[in-house]
């Protein structure tokens, strides 16, 4: 193994340690590790959540798990939120829905990432999808702003914390019209290990030194 190959190997190993993502506590291809409420199921690699209630009406036809959507207070309690946290406004108040929740520790610099899509048959009220990170509630999409077919959510933590992470979807203003949220490709990136930076820098330094020697040899030759 010559110097150049060794340098490339060191740089590659170091960069892999820095950049390789890891799964969060629970993945989206199974409900194991999640605390669920309402109509929550899996479809391939995705967790699927709906606002469908098993009431014998059209909602029941769109229910996927055989479990009805639950009152919004249950979702807020599971996510560790105060009452009314999932309301958009006084008139656009959350009524029922479904959620999937897990708890884990994070370090400063880690990034939580997942892809998602939202759809709804409601045309009157702002049914919406949300993500909860600790005490922060982020609206992913709503009836009037559903987003594109599939998109990414990403959040980088600026401090270490033990928190609850929850994704969900709720009916707003009434109990009519089914809305659906799909979530997949959930990852929580690792904080780069000092050894990863050291290996990468050592490899890059060796590559730079090798190139300088080659240029110097060409000039003197």
C-alpha positions in Angstrom: 0.0 0.0 0.0 1.7 3.2 -1.2 1.5 6.6 0.5 -1.2 7.9 -2.0 -3.5 4.9 -1.5 -3.1 5.2 2.3 -3.9 8.9 2.2 -7.1 8.3 0.2 -8.1 5.4 2.5 -7.6 7.6 5.6 -9.6 10.5 4.1 -12.4 8.1 3.0 -12.8 6.5 6.4 -12.8 9.8 8.2 -15.4 11.3 5.9 -17.6 8.2 6.3 -17.5 8.6 10.1 -18.5 12.2 9.7 -21.3 11.8 7.1 -22.9 8.5 7.6 -26.5 8.8 9.0 -28.0 6.4 11.5 -31.5 5.3 12.2 -33.5 7.1 14.9 -34.7 5.1 17.8 -37.5 3.6 15.7 -37.7 3.3 11.9 -40.7 3.9 9.7 -40.9 0.4 8.2 -42.3 -0.9 11.5 -44.4 0.4 14.4 -42.1 -1.2 16.9 -40.6 1.5 19.2 -43.4 4.0 18.4 -46.3 5.0 20.7 -49.3 5.3 18.4 -52.7 6.8 18.7 -55.5 6.6 16.2 -55.3 5.2 12.7 -51.6 4.4 12.3 -50.2 1.7 10.0 -47.2 0.9 7.8 -47.0 0.7 4.0 -43.6 -0.6 2.8 -41.0 1.8 4.4 -43.6 4.4 5.5 -45.7 5.1 8.5 -49.2 6.1 7.4 -51.5 8.2 9.6 -55.1 9.3 8.8 -58.0 11.1 10.5 -60.4 8.3 9.5 -63.0 7.4 12.1 -64.8 4.1 12.1 -68.3 5.6 12.2 -69.9 3.7 9.3 -69.7 6.7 7.0 -67.2 7.4 4.1 -64.4 7.9 6.6 -64.4 4.2 7.4 -63.6 3.3 3.8 -60.3 5.2 4.1 -59.3 3.8 7.5 -56.2 1.6 7.2 -55.6 0.1 10.6 -59.0 -0.8 11.9 -58.6 1.7 14.7 -60.4 5.1 14.8 -58.8 8.5 14.9 -58.8 9.8 18.5 -59.6 13.1 20.2 -56.9 15.7 19.8 -56.3 15.8 23.5 -54.8 12.3 23.4 -52.4 13.4 20.7 -51.3 16.4 22.7 -50.8 14.3 25.8 -48.8 11.7 24.0 -46.5 14.4 22.5 -46.1 16.1 25.9 -47.9 19.3 24.8 -50.3 21.6 26.6 -54.0 21.6 25.5 -54.8 23.5 22.3 -51.2 23.2 21.1 -52.3 21.6 17.8 -54.9 24.4 17.0 -54.0 26.7 14.2 -56.3 29.4 15.4 -59.6 29.9 17.4 -61.7 29.1 14.3 -59.3 26.4 13.0 -59.1 24.2 16.0 -58.0 20.6 15.9 -60.6 18.0 16.7 -59.4 14.5 16.1 -56.5 12.7 14.4 -53.6 10.2 14.7 -50.0 10.3 15.8 -46.8 8.3 16.2 -44.4 9.3 19.0 -41.0 8.2 20.3 -38.5 9.6 22.7 -34.7 9.9 22.4 -31.6 11.9 23.4 -29.9 14.2 20.9 -26.6 16.1 20.9 -25.8 19.5 19.6 -25.1 19.2 15.9 -27.2 16.2 15.2 -29.8 16.5 12.4 -33.2 14.8 12.3 -34.5 14.1 8.8 -37.4 12.4 7.1 -39.5 12.6 3.9 -43.3 13.1 4.0 -46.4 13.6 1.9 -49.8 14.9 2.8 -53.2 14.6 1.2 -56.8 15.5 2.1 -60.3 15.3 0.8 -61.4 18.2 3.1 -62.3 21.4 1.2 -63.5 23.6 4.0 -61.3 23.5 7.0 -57.5 23.5 7.5 -56.9 19.8 8.3 -53.1 19.7 8.8 -50.1 17.5 9.4 -47.5 18.3 12.1 -44.3 17.4 13.7 -43.4 17.9 17.4 -39.8 18.2 18.6 -39.9 18.7 22.3 -42.1 21.8 22.9 -41.9 22.9 19.3 -44.9 22.3 17.0 -44.2 22.6 13.3 -47.1 22.5 10.7 -45.8 20.5 7.8 -48.9 21.0 5.5 -52.5 22.0 5.5 -55.6 21.8 3.4 -54.8 25.1 1.6 -51.0 24.4 1.5 -50.6 20.7 1.0 -47.1 20.9 -0.5 -45.8 18.7 -3.3 -46.2 15.0 -3.6 -43.1 14.2 -1.5 -40.7 16.5 0.4 -38.2 16.5 3.2 -38.2 17.8 6.7 -34.8 18.5 8.3 -33.9 19.9 11.7 -30.5 20.4 13.3 -30.3 20.6 17.1 -28.3 23.4 18.6 -28.1 21.9 22.0 -28.3 18.5 23.7 -31.7 17.4 25.0 -34.0 14.5 25.9 -37.1 15.0 23.9 -40.3 13.6 22.5 -40.6 13.4 18.7 -44.1 13.1 17.2 -45.6 13.2 13.7 -49.3 13.3 13.1 -52.4 14.6 11.2 -55.6 16.2 12.5 -59.0 17.2 11.4 -59.7 20.9 12.0 -62.9 22.7 12.6 -65.1 19.5 12.2 -64.8 15.7 12.1 -65.4 15.4 8.3 -63.0 14.7 5.4 -60.1 12.3 5.8 -56.6 13.6 5.7 -53.5 11.4 5.4 -49.8 11.8 6.3 -47.0 9.5 5.1 -43.6 9.6 6.8 -40.5 7.6 5.8 -36.7 7.6 5.5 -36.3 8.7 9.1 -32.7 9.3 10.2 -30.8 11.0 13.0 -27.3 11.9 11.9 -24.5 11.2 14.3 -22.3 13.9 15.8 -18.9 13.6 14.0 -16.4 11.8 16.2 -13.1 13.7 16.7 -11.3 10.6 15.3 -13.3 11.0 12.1 -12.1 14.6 11.7 -8.6 13.6 12.5 -8.5 10.8 10.0 -10.0 13.0 7.3 -7.5 15.8 7.9 -4.6 13.4 8.1 -5.6 11.8 4.8 -6.2 15.2 3.1 -2.9 16.5 4.4 -1.1 13.5 3.0 -2.7 13.9 -0.4 -1.8 17.6 -0.5 1.8 16.8 0.5 2.0 14.1 -2.2 0.7 16.5 -4.9 3.1 19.3 -3.8 6.0 16.8 -4.1 4.8 15.8 -7.6 4.7 19.4 -8.8 8.0 20.2 -7.3 9.6 17.1 -9.0 8.2 18.3 -12.4 9.6 21.8 -11.9 13.1 20.6 -11.0 13.0 18.0 -13.7 
